């Protein structure tokens, strides 16, 4: 039996969400859905096997959530993101209290993504 967890992040503005998740994080938009043109959007963004759902629907999730994401090459991801000079997010790569290294990014809606690379055993 295989499982895949897909966090849902609450967003309030489609364009700001696309700027952050697609532009800054370098994810791709897989699909987007609205029940009608004037209703909230629900979309899926991916980067390799990292999958997020982004929702403007008020009942889907809580703004200001935090997601913990393990990554195999944190230095590469950190270098990729900091090279973009994104005005609204300047993460710091640090040694995690649990070993390994991590950094956190915050989206325009106060959701946080903590990218973590565990210390080799």
ChimeraX commands (.cxc) that place a marker at each C-alpha (Angstrom):
marker #1 position 0.00,0.00,0.00 radius 0.5
marker #1 position 1.41,3.40,-0.99 radius 0.5
marker #1 position 0.48,6.74,0.56 radius 0.5
marker #1 position 1.14,10.29,-0.55 radius 0.5
marker #1 position 0.48,13.29,1.66 radius 0.5
marker #1 position -0.53,16.49,-0.15 radius 0.5
marker #1 position -0.76,19.55,2.10 radius 0.5
marker #1 position -3.31,22.22,1.28 radius 0.5
marker #1 position -2.10,25.81,1.68 radius 0.5
marker #1 position -4.65,28.62,2.08 radius 0.5
marker #1 position -4.16,31.46,-0.40 radius 0.5
marker #1 position -6.05,34.72,-0.88 radius 0.5
marker #1 position -4.80,35.95,-4.25 radius 0.5
marker #1 position -4.18,33.78,-7.30 radius 0.5
marker #1 position -1.53,36.03,-8.86 radius 0.5
marker #1 position 0.47,36.43,-5.62 radius 0.5
marker #1 position 0.30,32.67,-5.11 radius 0.5
marker #1 position 1.56,32.00,-8.64 radius 0.5
marker #1 position 4.35,34.56,-8.20 radius 0.5
marker #1 position 5.54,32.81,-5.03 radius 0.5
marker #1 position 4.95,29.13,-5.77 radius 0.5
marker #1 position 5.62,29.09,-9.51 radius 0.5
marker #1 position 8.00,32.04,-9.88 radius 0.5
marker #1 position 10.03,31.96,-6.68 radius 0.5
marker #1 position 9.87,28.29,-5.67 radius 0.5
marker #1 position 10.04,27.12,-9.29 radius 0.5
marker #1 position 7.05,24.81,-9.04 radius 0.5
marker #1 position 4.83,24.07,-12.03 radius 0.5
marker #1 position 1.08,24.45,-12.17 radius 0.5
marker #1 position -0.41,21.03,-12.92 radius 0.5
marker #1 position -4.06,22.08,-12.93 radius 0.5
marker #1 position -6.47,24.67,-11.60 radius 0.5
marker #1 position -10.21,24.43,-10.94 radius 0.5
marker #1 position -13.08,26.84,-10.29 radius 0.5
marker #1 position -16.74,25.92,-10.07 radius 0.5
marker #1 position -17.51,29.25,-11.78 radius 0.5
marker #1 position -15.44,32.26,-12.93 radius 0.5
marker #1 position -16.34,34.35,-9.86 radius 0.5
marker #1 position -15.65,31.56,-7.34 radius 0.5
marker #1 position -12.38,30.68,-5.53 radius 0.5
marker #1 position -9.62,28.77,-7.27 radius 0.5
marker #1 position -8.14,25.42,-6.23 radius 0.5
marker #1 position -4.90,24.36,-7.89 radius 0.5
marker #1 position -2.03,21.90,-7.71 radius 0.5
marker #1 position 1.64,22.89,-7.93 radius 0.5
marker #1 position 4.58,20.46,-8.07 radius 0.5
marker #1 position 8.35,20.43,-8.10 radius 0.5
marker #1 position 9.67,16.94,-8.67 radius 0.5
marker #1 position 7.77,14.82,-6.10 radius 0.5
marker #1 position 6.89,17.81,-3.87 radius 0.5
marker #1 position 3.14,18.40,-4.31 radius 0.5
marker #1 position 1.00,21.18,-2.83 radius 0.5
marker #1 position -2.63,22.10,-3.23 radius 0.5
marker #1 position -3.34,25.83,-3.09 radius 0.5
marker #1 position -6.86,26.87,-2.17 radius 0.5
marker #1 position -8.80,30.12,-1.96 radius 0.5
marker #1 position -11.71,28.19,-0.37 radius 0.5
marker #1 position -12.18,29.38,3.22 radius 0.5
marker #1 position -13.09,25.99,4.66 radius 0.5
marker #1 position -10.17,24.00,3.27 radius 0.5
marker #1 position -7.42,24.94,5.69 radius 0.5
marker #1 position -6.05,27.55,8.06 radius 0.5
marker #1 position -3.85,30.44,6.90 radius 0.5
marker #1 position -0.48,30.60,8.64 radius 0.5
marker #1 position 0.15,26.85,8.54 radius 0.5
marker #1 position 3.60,25.24,8.40 radius 0.5
marker #1 position 4.73,22.28,6.30 radius 0.5
marker #1 position 7.91,20.26,6.96 radius 0.5
marker #1 position 9.54,19.06,3.71 radius 0.5
marker #1 position 12.55,16.76,3.54 radius 0.5
marker #1 position 14.89,17.48,0.64 radius 0.5
marker #1 position 17.95,15.53,-0.50 radius 0.5
marker #1 position 20.17,18.47,-1.56 radius 0.5
marker #1 position 19.31,21.49,0.55 radius 0.5
marker #1 position 22.34,23.49,-0.58 radius 0.5
marker #1 position 21.24,23.25,-4.21 radius 0.5
marker #1 position 17.69,24.36,-3.37 radius 0.5
marker #1 position 18.93,27.17,-1.13 radius 0.5
marker #1 position 21.32,28.44,-3.82 radius 0.5
marker #1 position 18.55,28.28,-6.44 radius 0.5
marker #1 position 16.15,30.32,-4.31 radius 0.5
marker #1 position 18.61,32.92,-3.01 radius 0.5
marker #1 position 19.92,33.56,-6.54 radius 0.5
marker #1 position 16.45,34.83,-7.47 radius 0.5
marker #1 position 16.68,37.83,-5.08 radius 0.5
marker #1 position 12.97,37.54,-4.31 radius 0.5
marker #1 position 12.09,40.76,-2.46 radius 0.5
marker #1 position 9.62,39.25,-0.01 radius 0.5
marker #1 position 11.54,36.22,1.28 radius 0.5
marker #1 position 15.22,35.92,2.23 radius 0.5
marker #1 position 15.73,32.54,3.93 radius 0.5
marker #1 position 18.73,31.68,6.08 radius 0.5
marker #1 position 20.32,28.25,5.86 radius 0.5
marker #1 position 21.02,27.01,9.36 radius 0.5
marker #1 position 22.00,23.96,11.34 radius 0.5
marker #1 position 18.87,22.38,12.75 radius 0.5
marker #1 position 18.64,21.54,16.47 radius 0.5
marker #1 position 17.84,17.93,15.42 radius 0.5
marker #1 position 20.94,17.73,13.17 radius 0.5
marker #1 position 21.26,18.43,9.49 radius 0.5
marker #1 position 20.41,21.76,7.87 radius 0.5
marker #1 position 17.19,23.61,7.15 radius 0.5
marker #1 position 15.63,26.89,6.07 radius 0.5
marker #1 position 12.13,28.30,6.09 radius 0.5
marker #1 position 10.28,30.30,3.45 radius 0.5
marker #1 position 7.05,32.19,4.10 radius 0.5
marker #1 position 4.48,32.75,1.37 radius 0.5
marker #1 position 2.45,35.98,0.96 radius 0.5
marker #1 position -0.35,34.46,3.09 radius 0.5
marker #1 position 1.84,33.65,6.15 radius 0.5
marker #1 position 2.14,29.94,5.36 radius 0.5
marker #1 position 5.59,28.53,6.09 radius 0.5
marker #1 position 7.52,25.76,4.38 radius 0.5
marker #1 position 10.48,24.37,6.32 radius 0.5
marker #1 position 12.89,22.62,3.97 radius 0.5
marker #1 position 15.04,20.09,5.84 radius 0.5
marker #1 position 18.01,17.92,4.98 radius 0.5
marker #1 position 18.66,15.35,7.68 radius 0.5
marker #1 position 22.13,14.63,8.92 radius 0.5
marker #1 position 23.50,11.38,7.44 radius 0.5
marker #1 position 23.41,8.49,9.90 radius 0.5
marker link #1:1,2 radius 0.2
marker link #1:2,3 radius 0.2
marker link #1:3,4 radius 0.2
marker link #1:4,5 radius 0.2
marker link #1:5,6 radius 0.2
marker link #1:6,7 radius 0.2
marker link #1:7,8 radius 0.2
marker link #1:8,9 radius 0.2
marker link #1:9,10 radius 0.2
marker link #1:10,11 radius 0.2
marker link #1:11,12 radius 0.2
marker link #1:12,13 radius 0.2
marker link #1:13,14 radius 0.2
marker link #1:14,15 radius 0.2
marker link #1:15,16 radius 0.2
marker link #1:16,17 radius 0.2
marker link #1:17,18 radius 0.2
marker link #1:18,19 radius 0.2
marker link #1:19,20 radius 0.2
marker link #1:20,21 radius 0.2
marker link #1:21,22 radius 0.2
marker link #1:22,23 radius 0.2
marker link #1:23,24 radius 0.2
marker link #1:24,25 radius 0.2
marker link #1:25,26 radius 0.2
marker link #1:26,27 radius 0.2
marker link #1:27,28 radius 0.2
marker link #1:28,29 radius 0.2
marker link #1:29,30 radius 0.2
marker link #1:30,31 radius 0.2
marker link #1:31,32 radius 0.2
marker link #1:32,33 radius 0.2
marker link #1:33,34 radius 0.2
marker link #1:34,35 radius 0.2
marker link #1:35,36 radius 0.2
marker link #1:36,37 radius 0.2
marker link #1:37,38 radius 0.2
marker link #1:38,39 radius 0.2
marker link #1:39,40 radius 0.2
marker link #1:40,41 radius 0.2
marker link #1:41,42 radius 0.2
marker link #1:42,43 radius 0.2
marker link #1:43,44 radius 0.2
marker link #1:44,45 radius 0.2
marker link #1:45,46 radius 0.2
marker link #1:46,47 radius 0.2
marker link #1:47,48 radius 0.2
marker link #1:48,49 radius 0.2
marker link #1:49,50 radius 0.2
marker link #1:50,51 radius 0.2
marker link #1:51,52 radius 0.2
marker link #1:52,53 radius 0.2
marker link #1:53,54 radius 0.2
marker link #1:54,55 radius 0.2
marker link #1:55,56 radius 0.2
marker link #1:56,57 radius 0.2
marker link #1:57,58 radius 0.2
marker link #1:58,59 radius 0.2
marker link #1:59,60 radius 0.2
marker link #1:60,61 radius 0.2
marker link #1:61,62 radius 0.2
marker link #1:62,63 radius 0.2
marker link #1:63,64 radius 0.2
marker link #1:64,65 radius 0.2
marker link #1:65,66 radius 0.2
marker link #1:66,67 radius 0.2
marker link #1:67,68 radius 0.2
marker link #1:68,69 radius 0.2
marker link #1:69,70 radius 0.2
marker link #1:70,71 radius 0.2
marker link #1:71,72 radius 0.2
marker link #1:72,73 radius 0.2
marker link #1:73,74 radius 0.2
marker link #1:74,75 radius 0.2
marker link #1:75,76 radius 0.2
marker link #1:76,77 radius 0.2
marker link #1:77,78 radius 0.2
marker link #1:78,79 radius 0.2
marker link #1:79,80 radius 0.2
marker link #1:80,81 radius 0.2
marker link #1:81,82 radius 0.2
marker link #1:82,83 radius 0.2
marker link #1:83,84 radius 0.2
marker link #1:84,85 radius 0.2
marker link #1:85,86 radius 0.2
marker link #1:86,87 radius 0.2
marker link #1:87,88 radius 0.2
marker link #1:88,89 radius 0.2
marker link #1:89,90 radius 0.2
marker link #1:90,91 radius 0.2
marker link #1:91,92 radius 0.2
marker link #1:92,93 radius 0.2
marker link #1:93,94 radius 0.2
marker link #1:94,95 radius 0.2
marker link #1:95,96 radius 0.2
marker link #1:96,97 radius 0.2
marker link #1:97,98 radius 0.2
marker link #1:98,99 radius 0.2
marker link #1:99,100 radius 0.2
marker link #1:100,101 radius 0.2
marker link #1:101,102 radius 0.2
marker link #1:102,103 radius 0.2
marker link #1:103,104 radius 0.2
marker link #1:104,105 radius 0.2
marker link #1:105,106 radius 0.2
marker link #1:106,107 radius 0.2
marker link #1:107,108 radius 0.2
marker link #1:108,109 radius 0.2
marker link #1:109,110 radius 0.2
marker link #1:110,111 radius 0.2
marker link #1:111,112 radius 0.2
marker link #1:112,113 radius 0.2
marker link #1:113,114 radius 0.2
marker link #1:114,115 radius 0.2
marker link #1:115,116 radius 0.2
marker link #1:116,117 radius 0.2
marker link #1:117,118 radius 0.2
marker link #1:118,119 radius 0.2
marker link #1:119,120 radius 0.2
marker link #1:120,121 radius 0.2
view
